[in-house]
Amino acid sequence: MKSFLKKIAALAFVTILFASPLNAQVVNSVYSMFGVGQLMDNNIGINKSLGGTGIAFQSGKSINYMNPASYIGMYSHSYVMELGLYGISNKSMNTHTSQTDNSVSISYFSASLYFTKWWASSFGIIPFSSVDYEINSEDEIEGDLTTYQKTYTGSGGLSRIYFGNSFSIFDGLSVGFNTSYIVGPITQTETASGNDSFSGYELTNERLVYSVYFDYGLQYTLENNGWSYSLGLIYGSSKKLNSEDDLKFTYNGTTTSITQEKQLDIEIPQKTGVGIAIKNGDKFRVGFDYEWAKWSNINFSNSNLRTKNSNRFSIGIEYYPAEKTNDSWINTLYYRIGANYKNTYLKIDNTPINSKAINIGLGIPYNYTSLINVSFEYGEEGTLSKGLIKNKYWALYTSFSLPDFWISSSSY
């Protein structure tokens, strides 16, 4: 118990310490300028190695946040804590130029607790959305032939502080829900550079977004001859988010606060998802997920932009070759591969903005029960047609899963 309390104290300290700079895994994407930015998929930890698949997978040595019904799959009398890190390199390009950006940061921190055979929970802080873009353009002074440069930038994003619970209804059936507080700043700036006849200006809108949000999950598993077959369902309703705006205009060194008309409500869409999985003990598992979100009735008030319902498909496979405890080290690794494809909600100038990614990863056991999870991802987003922008990125995700037991690890 003392060990558990020490780890919980460490968790609280690290969560508070890193909550402010918590970042999502997006670098310099112009497609993050709308709404609350690019929404993150609910895949963290080992789900990254599996292409973001996990609706039908249960938690075990690692926490599966994708379906809150999964927490009940933890080992008896155990608790798990996880820390996730990432490094990403993104190349944005159009038909004329390109730009490369890099970032390294902490991505999430979470914990999961087993209480009884019918109840387990999880809590932590994970990224919800990301805003990170820069757009340069040229404009003219009205009545003058002078031109000047305009730069539009955006930064920030939202984090989700959550507390989830999972309950076993009867053998094979579990349900769960997450209660989340979504919060974060979004800063959007318009800057005009000065010249001989024009001193330039800066217009900055600092927006604080926050709201309580609920999402739900269900899993059902059948066992037969050492194999298990699982079905998972998730649901989240649409939600209007609260926001507070602070608009400031700077000209000739003087900053003035501006009262603005009521902005459009920020809304996140209704979403549903279904997953299927097949598992053979710890040796092998494969899963397939489909997610749908109702973006078509959400308006971003941009004449060139249309929203449409989004779809996401993913598949993931894990293989563990070890046959006995004294197997060679290479046989004790978990080998993972996955891929996903998204029809996103964006349609610009009648051109859909889609994305795809592929992952490979390893689970590296250490200290008997713990895991280091490493995943490499390559992905593409957008298109070069009609003067639009395409992003290509390479990412390395690492997470540390630290399980322990209330009583004894001998049953692990």
C-alpha positions as CSV (number, residue, x, y, z in Angstrom):
1,M,0.0,0.0,0.0
2,K,2.8,2.4,0.8
3,S,4.4,1.7,-2.6
4,F,1.0,2.5,-4.2
5,L,0.6,5.8,-2.4
6,K,4.1,6.9,-3.3
7,K,3.4,6.2,-7.0
8,I,0.0,8.0,-6.8
9,A,1.8,11.0,-5.3
10,A,4.4,10.8,-8.1
11,L,1.6,10.7,-10.6
12,A,-0.1,13.7,-9.2
13,F,3.2,15.7,-9.1
14,V,4.1,14.8,-12.7
15,T,0.5,15.5,-14.0
16,I,0.5,19.0,-12.4
17,L,4.1,19.6,-13.6
18,F,3.5,18.8,-17.2
19,A,-0.2,19.6,-17.6
20,S,0.6,23.1,-19.0
21,P,3.0,22.1,-21.8
22,L,1.1,19.0,-22.7
23,N,1.1,18.8,-26.5
24,A,-0.8,16.8,-29.2
25,Q,1.1,15.1,-31.9
26,V,0.7,17.7,-34.7
27,V,3.3,20.1,-36.0
28,N,2.4,23.0,-38.4
29,S,-0.7,21.8,-40.1
30,V,-2.8,24.5,-41.8
31,Y,-5.8,22.2,-41.4
32,S,-5.7,22.9,-37.6
33,M,-7.0,26.5,-38.1
34,F,-10.7,25.5,-37.9
35,G,-12.7,25.2,-34.7
36,V,-10.7,23.8,-31.8
37,G,-8.1,22.5,-34.2
38,Q,-7.3,19.0,-35.2
39,L,-9.0,16.5,-32.9
40,M,-6.8,13.7,-31.7
41,D,-7.8,10.1,-31.9
42,N,-8.2,8.5,-28.5
43,N,-5.3,6.2,-29.1
44,I,-2.4,6.3,-26.6
45,G,0.2,3.8,-25.5
46,I,0.3,0.5,-27.3
47,N,-2.7,1.5,-29.5
48,K,-0.3,3.8,-31.4
49,S,1.6,0.7,-32.6
50,L,-1.7,-0.9,-33.7
51,G,-2.7,1.9,-36.1
52,G,-4.9,3.4,-33.5
53,T,-7.0,0.2,-33.1
54,G,-8.5,-0.7,-29.7
55,I,-12.3,-0.4,-29.4
56,A,-12.6,-4.1,-28.8
57,F,-9.3,-4.6,-27.0
58,Q,-9.2,-4.7,-23.2
59,S,-6.7,-3.1,-20.9
60,G,-4.0,-5.3,-19.3
61,K,-0.4,-4.3,-18.8
62,S,-1.3,-1.1,-20.6
63,I,-4.3,1.2,-20.4
64,N,-6.7,1.2,-23.4
65,Y,-8.3,4.6,-23.3
66,M,-10.2,4.1,-26.6
67,N,-13.1,2.3,-24.9
68,P,-13.9,3.0,-21.2
69,A,-15.4,-0.4,-20.9
70,S,-11.9,-1.9,-21.3
71,Y,-10.6,-0.8,-17.9
72,I,-12.1,-3.9,-16.3
73,G,-9.7,-6.1,-18.3
74,M,-6.8,-5.2,-15.9
75,Y,-5.2,-7.9,-13.9
76,S,-6.8,-8.6,-10.5
77,H,-5.5,-6.4,-7.6
78,S,-3.3,-4.3,-9.9
79,Y,-2.8,-0.8,-10.9
80,V,-1.0,0.7,-13.9
81,M,0.6,4.1,-14.5
82,E,1.7,5.3,-17.9
83,L,3.8,8.2,-19.3
84,G,3.9,8.9,-23.0
85,L,6.5,10.8,-25.0
86,Y,6.8,11.6,-28.7
87,G,9.1,13.2,-31.3
88,I,7.7,14.2,-34.7
89,S,9.1,15.7,-37.9
90,N,6.5,17.2,-40.3
91,K,7.1,18.4,-43.8
92,S,4.4,20.8,-45.2
93,M,4.4,21.5,-48.9
94,N,2.5,22.9,-51.8
95,T,3.4,23.1,-55.5
96,H,5.8,26.0,-54.9
97,T,7.6,25.5,-51.6
98,S,8.0,23.3,-48.5
99,Q,8.7,23.7,-44.8
100,T,9.9,21.2,-42.2
101,D,9.2,21.4,-38.4
102,N,10.2,19.2,-35.5
103,S,8.9,18.8,-32.0
104,V,9.6,16.6,-28.9
105,S,7.3,16.6,-25.9
106,I,5.3,14.7,-23.3
107,S,2.0,13.6,-24.8
108,Y,0.0,12.0,-21.9
109,F,0.0,10.7,-18.4
110,S,-2.6,8.2,-17.0
111,A,-3.3,5.6,-14.4
112,S,-5.7,2.7,-14.0
113,L,-6.9,1.0,-10.8
114,Y,-8.5,-2.3,-10.1
115,F,-11.0,-2.2,-7.2
116,T,-13.0,-5.4,-7.4
117,K,-13.8,-8.1,-10.0
118,W,-16.7,-5.9,-11.2
119,W,-15.1,-2.4,-11.0
120,A,-12.0,-0.7,-12.4
121,S,-11.2,2.9,-13.2
122,S,-8.7,5.1,-15.0
123,F,-7.7,8.8,-14.8
124,G,-5.2,11.1,-16.3
125,I,-4.5,13.9,-18.8
126,I,-4.3,13.3,-22.6
127,P,-4.3,15.6,-25.7
128,F,-7.7,16.4,-27.2
129,S,-6.9,18.8,-30.1
130,S,-4.0,20.8,-31.5
131,V,-3.6,24.2,-33.2
132,D,-0.3,24.9,-35.0
133,Y,-0.1,26.7,-38.3
134,E,1.5,29.7,-40.1
135,I,0.2,31.2,-43.3
136,N,1.9,34.0,-45.2
137,S,0.2,36.2,-47.8
138,E,0.6,39.5,-49.6
139,D,-1.9,42.5,-49.5
140,E,-2.1,46.0,-50.8
141,I,-2.9,49.3,-49.0
142,E,-6.2,50.7,-50.4
143,G,-5.6,53.7,-52.7
144,D,-1.8,53.0,-52.7
145,L,0.4,50.7,-54.8
146,T,2.3,49.7,-51.7
147,T,2.2,46.0,-50.8
148,Y,2.9,44.4,-47.5
149,Q,3.2,41.0,-46.0
150,K,0.5,39.4,-43.8
151,T,1.1,36.4,-41.5
152,Y,-1.6,34.4,-39.9
153,T,-0.5,32.1,-37.0
154,G,-2.2,29.8,-34.6
155,S,-1.0,27.9,-31.6
156,G,-2.3,26.0,-28.6
157,G,-4.9,23.3,-28.3
158,L,-7.1,21.5,-25.8
159,S,-6.3,18.8,-23.2
160,R,-8.6,16.3,-21.6
161,I,-8.5,15.6,-17.9
162,Y,-10.5,12.5,-17.4
163,F,-11.8,10.0,-14.8
164,G,-13.2,6.8,-16.3
165,N,-15.0,3.8,-14.8
166,S,-15.6,0.3,-16.1
167,F,-18.1,-2.2,-14.7
168,S,-18.6,-5.9,-15.3
169,I,-22.3,-6.6,-15.8
170,F,-21.8,-10.4,-16.2
171,D,-19.1,-12.7,-17.5
172,G,-18.0,-11.4,-20.8
173,L,-20.0,-8.1,-20.8
174,S,-18.6,-4.8,-19.5
175,V,-19.7,-1.2,-19.8
176,G,-17.9,2.1,-19.0
177,F,-17.9,5.8,-19.2
178,N,-15.4,8.7,-19.1
179,T,-16.1,12.0,-17.4
180,S,-13.8,14.6,-18.8
181,Y,-12.9,18.2,-18.4
182,I,-11.8,19.6,-21.7
183,V,-9.8,22.8,-21.4
184,G,-7.0,24.8,-23.2
185,P,-6.0,28.0,-24.9
186,I,-6.1,28.8,-28.6
187,T,-4.2,31.9,-29.8
188,Q,-4.7,33.2,-33.3
189,T,-2.7,36.2,-34.6
190,E,-2.8,38.3,-37.7
191,T,0.4,40.4,-38.3
192,A,1.1,42.9,-41.0
193,S,4.7,43.8,-41.5
194,G,5.6,47.5,-41.8
195,N,7.4,49.4,-44.5
196,D,8.3,53.0,-45.5
197,S,4.7,54.2,-45.7
198,F,3.0,51.7,-43.4
199,S,3.9,50.9,-39.8
200,G,2.1,47.5,-39.6
201,Y,-0.2,46.1,-36.9
202,E,-0.9,43.0,-34.9
203,L,-4.4,41.6,-34.2
204,T,-4.4,38.8,-31.5
205,N,-7.3,36.7,-30.3
206,E,-6.7,34.6,-27.2
207,R,-9.5,32.2,-26.6
208,L,-9.9,29.9,-23.6
209,V,-12.1,26.9,-24.3
210,Y,-13.5,24.6,-21.6
211,S,-16.4,22.2,-21.0
212,V,-17.4,18.9,-19.3
213,Y,-17.8,16.0,-21.6
214,F,-19.0,12.4,-21.4
215,D,-18.3,9.4,-23.6
216,Y,-19.4,5.8,-23.2
217,G,-18.4,2.3,-24.2
218,L,-19.4,-1.4,-24.2
219,Q,-17.5,-4.6,-24.8
220,Y,-18.7,-8.2,-25.1
221,T,-16.3,-11.2,-25.3
222,L,-16.9,-14.9,-26.0
223,E,-14.3,-17.6,-25.2
224,N,-13.8,-20.8,-27.1
225,N,-10.9,-23.3,-27.0
226,G,-8.4,-20.7,-25.9
227,W,-9.5,-18.1,-28.3
228,S,-11.6,-15.0,-27.5
229,Y,-13.8,-13.0,-29.8
230,S,-14.7,-9.5,-28.8
231,L,-17.1,-6.8,-29.9
232,G,-16.6,-3.2,-28.8
233,L,-18.9,-0.1,-29.1
234,I,-18.2,3.5,-28.2
235,Y,-20.4,6.7,-28.3
236,G,-20.0,10.4,-27.6
237,S,-22.7,13.0,-28.0
238,S,-22.3,16.3,-29.7
239,K,-21.2,19.1,-27.3
240,K,-21.0,22.9,-27.5
241,L,-17.9,24.1,-25.7
242,N,-17.7,27.3,-23.5
243,S,-15.2,29.9,-24.6
244,E,-13.9,33.3,-23.5
245,D,-12.2,35.6,-26.0
246,D,-9.7,38.4,-25.5
247,L,-9.2,40.4,-28.7
248,K,-6.3,42.9,-28.8
249,F,-5.1,45.3,-31.5
250,T,-1.6,46.6,-31.5
251,Y,-0.6,49.6,-33.7
252,N,2.3,52.0,-33.4
253,G,3.3,50.4,-30.1
254,T,-0.2,50.9,-28.5
255,T,-2.3,47.9,-27.6
256,T,-6.1,48.3,-27.4
257,S,-8.7,45.7,-26.3
258,I,-11.5,45.3,-28.7
259,T,-15.1,44.3,-27.9
260,Q,-16.3,41.8,-30.5
261,E,-19.6,40.4,-31.5
262,K,-20.5,37.0,-30.2
263,Q,-18.5,34.3,-32.0
264,L,-19.8,31.1,-33.4
265,D,-20.3,28.4,-30.9
266,I,-17.4,25.9,-30.8
267,E,-18.9,22.4,-31.1
268,I,-17.5,18.9,-31.2
269,P,-19.6,16.3,-33.1
270,Q,-21.5,13.2,-32.2
271,K,-19.4,10.2,-32.7
272,T,-19.9,6.4,-32.8
273,G,-17.4,3.5,-33.2
274,V,-17.4,-0.2,-33.5
275,G,-14.5,-2.7,-33.2
276,I,-13.9,-6.4,-33.4
277,A,-11.0,-8.4,-32.1
278,I,-9.7,-11.9,-32.0
279,K,-7.2,-13.0,-29.4
280,N,-5.3,-16.2,-28.5
281,G,-4.1,-15.7,-24.9
282,D,-1.0,-13.4,-24.9
283,K,0.3,-14.9,-28.1
284,F,-1.7,-13.2,-30.8
285,R,-4.4,-10.6,-31.3
286,V,-5.8,-8.7,-34.2
287,G,-8.4,-5.9,-34.3
288,F,-10.4,-3.8,-36.7
289,D,-12.1,-0.5,-35.9
290,Y,-14.5,1.9,-37.6
291,E,-15.4,5.3,-36.3
292,W,-17.9,7.9,-37.6
293,A,-18.5,11.5,-36.6
294,K,-21.3,13.8,-37.6
295,W,-19.5,16.9,-38.8
296,S,-21.9,17.9,-41.6
297,N,-24.1,20.2,-39.4
298,I,-21.2,22.1,-37.8
299,N,-20.4,25.5,-39.4
300,F,-17.0,27.1,-39.4
301,S,-18.3,30.2,-41.3
302,N,-15.7,30.0,-44.2
303,S,-17.1,30.3,-47.7
304,N,-14.4,28.0,-49.1
305,L,-14.9,25.3,-46.5
306,R,-17.5,22.7,-46.3
307,T,-17.8,20.1,-43.5
308,K,-18.8,16.5,-44.0
309,N,-19.2,13.5,-41.9
310,S,-15.9,11.8,-41.1
311,N,-14.9,8.2,-41.2
312,R,-11.9,6.4,-39.8
313,F,-10.8,2.8,-40.5
314,S,-7.9,1.1,-38.6
315,I,-6.4,-2.4,-38.2
316,G,-3.8,-3.6,-35.8
317,I,-2.0,-6.9,-35.2
318,E,0.2,-8.0,-32.2
319,Y,2.3,-11.2,-31.9
320,Y,4.2,-12.5,-28.8
321,P,6.4,-15.5,-29.7
322,A,7.6,-16.5,-26.3
323,E,6.8,-20.1,-25.3
324,K,8.4,-20.3,-21.9
325,T,9.9,-18.0,-19.3
326,N,13.5,-18.7,-20.2
327,D,13.1,-18.0,-23.9
328,S,15.7,-15.8,-25.6
329,W,15.2,-12.0,-25.1
330,I,14.1,-11.5,-28.7
331,N,11.2,-13.9,-28.2
332,T,9.9,-12.0,-25.2
333,L,9.2,-8.9,-27.3
334,Y,5.7,-7.9,-28.4
335,Y,5.7,-7.3,-32.2
336,R,3.0,-4.9,-33.5
337,I,1.9,-3.4,-36.8
338,G,-1.1,-1.3,-37.8
339,A,-2.5,1.2,-40.3
340,N,-5.4,3.7,-40.5
341,Y,-7.2,5.7,-43.1
342,K,-9.4,8.8,-42.5
343,N,-11.9,10.6,-44.6
344,T,-11.7,13.8,-42.5
345,Y,-14.5,16.3,-42.0
346,L,-12.8,19.0,-44.2
347,K,-13.7,19.7,-47.8
348,I,-11.9,22.8,-49.2
349,D,-12.8,24.1,-52.6
350,N,-14.8,20.9,-53.2
351,T,-11.6,18.9,-52.5
352,P,-11.7,16.4,-49.6
353,I,-8.8,16.4,-47.1
354,N,-8.0,12.8,-46.1
355,S,-5.1,11.2,-44.2
356,K,-3.4,7.8,-43.9
357,A,-0.7,6.3,-41.6
358,I,1.1,3.1,-41.0
359,N,2.8,2.0,-37.7
360,I,5.3,-0.6,-36.5
361,G,6.2,-1.1,-32.9
362,L,7.6,-3.2,-30.1
363,G,6.6,-3.9,-26.5
364,I,9.8,-4.4,-24.5
365,P,9.3,-6.1,-21.1
366,Y,11.4,-5.1,-18.2
367,N,11.3,-5.6,-14.4
368,Y,9.0,-8.6,-14.8
369,T,5.7,-6.8,-15.2
370,S,6.5,-3.4,-16.9
371,L,6.6,-2.5,-20.6
372,I,8.4,0.0,-22.7
373,N,6.2,0.6,-25.8
374,V,7.9,2.0,-28.9
375,S,6.1,2.9,-32.1
376,F,7.2,4.4,-35.4
377,E,4.6,6.1,-37.6
378,Y,4.7,7.5,-41.1
379,G,1.6,9.5,-42.3
380,E,0.3,11.8,-44.9
381,E,-2.5,14.4,-44.8
382,G,-4.0,16.7,-47.4
383,T,-3.3,17.1,-51.2
384,L,-1.4,19.2,-53.6
385,S,-4.3,19.6,-56.0
386,K,-6.0,23.1,-56.4
387,G,-3.1,24.8,-54.6
388,L,-3.7,23.0,-51.3
389,I,-1.2,21.8,-48.8
390,K,0.1,18.3,-48.2
391,N,1.7,17.2,-44.9
392,K,4.1,14.2,-44.5
393,Y,5.3,13.3,-41.1
394,W,7.5,10.8,-39.3
395,A,6.9,10.2,-35.6
396,L,8.4,8.2,-32.8
397,Y,6.1,7.4,-29.8
398,T,7.3,5.9,-26.6
399,S,5.3,5.0,-23.5
400,F,6.2,3.5,-20.2
401,S,3.6,1.1,-18.6
402,L,4.3,0.5,-14.9
403,P,1.9,-2.1,-13.5
404,D,2.0,-3.3,-9.9
405,F,-0.2,-5.3,-7.6
406,W,-2.1,-4.6,-4.4
407,I,-1.1,-8.0,-2.9
408,S,1.3,-10.2,-4.8
409,S,2.7,-10.4,-8.4
410,S,2.8,-14.2,-8.2
411,S,-0.5,-14.4,-10.0
412,Y,0.6,-12.2,-12.9
